[in-house]
Each structure stands twice: as C-alpha cells, then as structure tokens.
C-alpha cells in the first residue's frame, strides 16, 4: 500500500496525490497535522516533517513531488 504523508494547504501534496491518481495508484493519506502518530511515523521515515512524503513499504520513500522518483518507487 502506498502512503502519502501530507498537511492541509500544501500544493505539492495535492499535486503528488493527483499524480498518483492519474497513474491509477491507490494510496492512504496520512495528515501529519491531524494525527500525532502519523507525524511521528513521517519523521521516523524521512528524518523530518517536510511533506509530501510518499512511501510504498514504510522504508523507501520520496520526499517532495518528483515524478521520476515517484515512478521508480511505485514501479
């Protein structure tokens, strides 16, 4: 399962989610402003709370909206 860590009012988060949708990729959204456990998980994964963070296996991740890296991750 693909997870997207995001916040409200984040244009890059919106772009990342729309990009995944355009590729037909199902994902779970984890808003780090709404859920402390998601914030902690995001920080453990990437070492920061910058978003979006996209992960497939809670190990490999893409920070930010980078189509090339996202494509490699979801391939």
Backbone torsions as a table, in degrees:
resi	resn	phi	psi	omega
1	UNK	NA	135.0	176.9
2	UNK	-85.3	135.9	175.6
3	UNK	-119.1	141.5	175.1
4	UNK	-121.7	115.9	173.8
5	UNK	-88.5	130.2	-172.5
6	UNK	-148.6	177.3	172.4
7	UNK	-135.7	167.4	174.1
8	UNK	-67.4	155.1	173.1
9	UNK	58.2	37.2	-179.9
10	UNK	-114.2	104.7	-178.5
11	UNK	-63.8	-31.5	-179.7
12	UNK	-72.9	-33.7	175.5
13	UNK	-63.8	-45.0	179.0
14	UNK	-61.1	-44.0	179.0
15	UNK	-62.5	-42.9	-179.3
16	UNK	-62.8	-44.6	-179.7
17	UNK	-65.2	-42.8	178.4
18	UNK	-64.3	-36.6	178.5
19	UNK	-64.7	-46.0	177.6
20	UNK	-60.2	-42.3	178.1
21	UNK	-61.5	-40.7	-179.8
22	UNK	-65.6	-24.0	178.3
23	UNK	-91.4	-1.2	-179.4
24	UNK	74.4	25.4	-177.9
25	UNK	-95.6	120.8	175.1
26	UNK	-76.0	143.6	-179.6
27	UNK	-147.6	158.7	171.6
28	UNK	-103.6	133.2	175.6
29	UNK	-94.4	134.6	178.6
30	UNK	-125.5	103.0	-177.0
31	UNK	-85.2	115.8	-175.3
32	UNK	-77.3	-9.7	173.6
33	UNK	-81.6	-26.5	-174.9
34	UNK	-95.6	-21.6	-171.4
35	UNK	-136.5	116.0	-178.8
36	UNK	-61.8	-39.4	179.5
37	UNK	-63.3	-37.8	177.2
38	UNK	-67.8	-38.0	177.8
39	UNK	-62.3	-44.5	179.8
40	UNK	-64.5	-43.4	179.2
41	UNK	-62.5	-41.7	178.8
42	UNK	-62.5	-45.1	-178.8
43	UNK	-66.0	-39.3	177.2
44	UNK	-64.4	-38.3	-177.5
45	UNK	-68.7	-51.7	-171.7
46	UNK	-104.4	-11.9	-177.1
47	UNK	83.5	6.9	-177.2
48	UNK	-155.4	177.0	174.8
49	UNK	-113.7	21.1	174.0
50	UNK	-71.1	145.4	-179.2
51	UNK	-133.6	161.8	0.0
52	UNK	-77.0	151.0	169.3
53	UNK	-120.1	125.4	-179.8
54	UNK	-115.8	129.7	179.5
55	UNK	-135.3	151.1	177.3
56	UNK	-105.9	-35.5	-172.5
57	UNK	-130.2	20.3	-177.6
58	UNK	59.6	20.8	177.7
59	UNK	-132.2	-60.4	177.0
60	UNK	-83.9	139.7	-176.9
61	UNK	-150.0	163.1	172.1
62	UNK	-120.2	129.3	176.2
63	UNK	-101.7	123.2	-179.2
64	UNK	91.8	-174.2	-179.1
65	UNK	-105.7	95.3	-179.4
66	UNK	-128.7	100.5	-174.2
67	UNK	-54.7	-42.9	-178.0
68	UNK	-62.2	-45.2	179.7
69	UNK	-70.0	-37.2	177.1
70	UNK	-63.3	-44.6	179.0
71	UNK	-59.7	-42.2	178.7
72	UNK	-64.7	-37.8	-178.4
73	UNK	-68.9	-39.8	-175.2
74	UNK	-91.0	-2.7	-178.1
75	UNK	-68.2	NA	NA
